[in-house]
């Protein structure tokens, strides 16, 4: 029984991981309306998968439906799309139905996520022993947060595959480092194939070859297997080519640079062995050679390296990169992600991060005592993904594996502190630790994946209307399935005169492409996000219509997020200030407390988002309901903060009277505003160049209820 315990433990861990990834989200994914994928990017990949299967095995590397005008070369690697398409093609006997393809796309991430306990066990066993490997497989099955999210049912994005493939590459490389003969070569080649599959799935994973090269310089015992792995990866990736996107070029630069560093080191190490160089001299030669090669690459590829550094810096927290970076949750630092601080750690890892703390000490003690290359490899990998997690929340998808292995090592160490004769006490201690971990992880993970994130009823109705009630932008519905080769640098795609764009919030762009089969003016890959945000927050009608004409926009879609929770992101993305649109004020109450209220300023009501969504481009006369002016003053609180406190509120028949009064009392701090976002505090003229053509429901928008209706407007030719 004890001999079978590791296999039983891993098997149960796989079952637990699968259930954790499927049961909570099953009803949200498999609906009466079809498969509801759980993130906008998933719709992008499934659109690519459907297109791929239309002429399998050939894949389009350009999508004219991705954004209008221009279209886009496909910026993602083909790895994930081929995984889904190949599985659907094989299981569907060469002719899978549309719904069957969607079902495969929904199930595959959960299957890959559930398989993680297997390589985690082998890696944990190699690093810390069998017991640690078993506990590691259990911990990795119950880690919640982003790690769970990217590999759960319906999450048909590439993240589950990239996590598994990156882990397999590291596990294979560690096996190659500690084996000899043919097995060493096979393991190194396997590491290269896994690394190639990883880079084909996530072309932005450029830090991986660099990390391996750095570890090889620090630990010369790894240079031969690392060079073999990188060379294999480069050969496997040759058909992928380059030149379609900057990140694809960066991937090739990183891979070839890493190989250029480790290959000479491998040759140098072989020479050192044959000539019996002293260890210190050989290591110094390795360091000097690595530094010379790196300096040579930096000098000969200055422009590429400079562009790469700029691209990386644009996504660092607080950097000067795209405004979008500060608005995307997965690009936020872990510590600042919801709910913030230690709460964020519990949300992302449950109790695993606390249990893992002793594991960090154990790791460095083993490195110091044993000097095994695989320990150094794991430490370098852990530091790399740890730094990435500190910078960007999405990297917790990788660090979850590290956390599980360290927690498994610590759990095994705690259990070993108990005398071996007290087997029952060891088992009880392990059960208590795992139970506490499960008790903190399973409820939060269930709550996060149980909620559906697919298009809701109103958006589905809107997307269906767009697909069946609007003209085909390319004149033929079959164009959506066309085989489109990548555009060469400087080339432009020629659209027919019938083509047009659809303006809406950028993260809904993949829905428009993948579900409606229409062309958005902005998409979930960030393209057009600034343009869309500028339009929706624009207050000048002449500028707004000019933007629509320039972009050949025919339809504008407005949704609740453009005036509620999504407004701050839109404003920030557009380079504007949210304080110009709405503010938080505090009103004293009779019991001495301060009531927090949000007021909406003239700029909010003048924005295109409000004028379309709230008033449907109709004129508004403020005299029909009157307006208010809030007189405010800064109040210093005991906490050291300053708050805008309302001293009084004055009512006026309309905007004109309010502005006249404010002009005559300019010495007072006064705000013309409305506490009701549905009642404008300013007069608005009609917008004759646009009209509503569809509404997902007859909902009446009121201030006391979060709206859900989605509206479509058509621009007058």
C-alpha positions, 0 to 999 in steps of 0.5 A: 500500500505504501508503495502505491501511495504516491500514485494514489495521492497524485491520482486523487490530486488530479481528480480534485483539481479537475473538480475544482476547475469544472463543478463551480463554473459548469452551469455558467459555461454550458448554457441554453445559448451555447458555450459561454466562454469566460473571458473576452480573449477566449472568444478571440482564440475560438474565432481563430480556432473556427477559422483554422478548422475551416481549412485545417491545418492551415492557419490565417495569420491575418484577420480583417475582422480584428479591427477596422480600419486596417485589420491585424496580423495575428499577434499570438502564437499558433500553439494554443489554437492548434491544440484546440483545433487538433483535439476537435478535428481528431475527436470529431473525426475530421468534421467537428460541428461548431458547437462541438468545437466550442465544447472542446475549447471549453473543456481543454483548459480544465483538463490541462489545469487538472494535469498539473499535479503530475509534473509538480509531483515529479519536480517536487520529488526530485527537489525535496523527496517523495513525500514533498512531491506528494504534498506538492501535488495536493497543494497545486490542486487547491490553489485559488486565484488567477492560477485557478482562473486561467485553467478552469472550464470555459477559459479558452485562452492560452494561459493554462497551456503556457503554464503546463508547458513551461513547467514541463520544460523546466521539469525535463531540463532538471531531469537532463541535468541529473541523468547520463547517457541517452536519457540525458539527451532525450530529456534535454530534447524533450525540454527543447520541444516543451520550450518550443511549444511554450513559446509557440503558445506564448510568444511574449515569454521571452524571459525564459531563454534569458533566465536559462542562459543566466542560470547556465552562466551561474552553474556551468553544469547546466550549459550542455543540456541548456544549449541542447534544449535551446537549439532544439526549441529554435529548430522546432520553431523555425516554421513559425518564422518572424516579422509579423509582430514586434513580440515575435521578433523579440521572441526570436532575439531572446531565443537566439541570444540565449543560445549564442551565450550558452553554446560557447559555454558548453564548448568551453566546458568540454575543453576545460574537462579535456585539459583538466583546467582548475575549477576556479579558472574554468568558472572564471573563463565561463563568466568572462565568455558569457559576459563578452557574448552578452556585450557583443549581442547588446552592441550588434543588436542595439535597436532590437534591444532598445525596442525590447527594453521600451516594450518591457518598461511600458508595462511596468507598474507606474511606467509611462506605457499605454494608459491601458496598462493601468486599467487591466487587472492582470497587469496590476502588481499583486500587492495592489490587486483586490482586496490589497495587501495580505488579503491579495495573497490569501485570494491568490494562494489561499494558505499555501503562501504561508506554508511555503515560507519555511519552504524558501528557507529549506530551498536555500539550505539545500542549495548551500549544502548540496550544490545541485544544479537543479536546485539552483535552476528551481531557485532562479525560476522561482525568483523570476516568476516571483518578480514577475508576480510582484509586477503583474498579477497574471504571473501568479499563474506561474508562481502558483506552481512554485508556491505549491512545491515550496508548500509541499516541501514545508509540509513534508518537513513539518511532518518529519519533525514528528517521530516516525513511530507516531505514524497516526500523528504524522498523518493527522498533522498533514491532514490538518495542514491540507484541510486548512489550506482547502478551507481557505482556498476552495470557498474563494475559488468556488465564488470566483469561478461560479460567477459567469463572465460570458456575455449576458442576456442583453449583450447576447441579444445585441450581438445576435442583432448585429450578426443577422440585422446588419450588412456583411462588412466584406460583402460575403458571410464566407469571408469570416472563414477565409484563409488570410495570409499575414500582411507584409510590413507597410502593406495595407488590406483593401476593404470593399466600399461596404466595409464599416466599423463598430464603435464600443468599449475595447474589451467587447471587440472580440465578442463583435468579431467572434460572435457577431462576425462584424468588425470593431473599431477597438479590440481586446488586444488593446488596439483602438482602445485610446480612440474608443475611450476618447470618443465615449468621453468626448464632449464636443459633438463636432469632434465626435462625428469627425472621429466616426467619419474618419474611422468609417464607423457605422454603428456605436454600441453603448452599455452600462459600463460606459457611465458606471463602473467602467467610466474611470477606466475610459476616462483614464485611458483617454488621458482625461481626469475623472474629477472632471466627470464626477466627484465624491462629496460628503454631506453632514447629517444631523447625528454628526456623521458625514454621508458620502455621495457621488455627484455628476458634473456637466462634462459627464452629461456632455460626454458621448457615452452619457448623451447616447446611453442616457438620452439617446442623442435627444435634446435635454432642457434642464428647466424640465427638472431644475438643477442644483449647485453644491457649495463645498469646502475642504475639511481636515480630518483627524486621519490627516485627509482632506475631504470636500464637504457640502456646506449647502445646496442651492436649487435653480430652475435651469442651467442658465440661472445657476451659472449666472448665480455662480458667476456673481458668487465667484468667491465661493467654491461651487459645483454645478452638478447632479446627484442623479446621473439620469438628470442632466444639470446642463442643457444638451442639444440633439445629435442629428447625425446619429440615432438609436436602431436597437435596444436589448430591452425596454428598461427605464434607466433610473439612478437607484438601479444598475442598468443592464440594457445595451443600445446600438446607434447608427451613424447617419451617412 
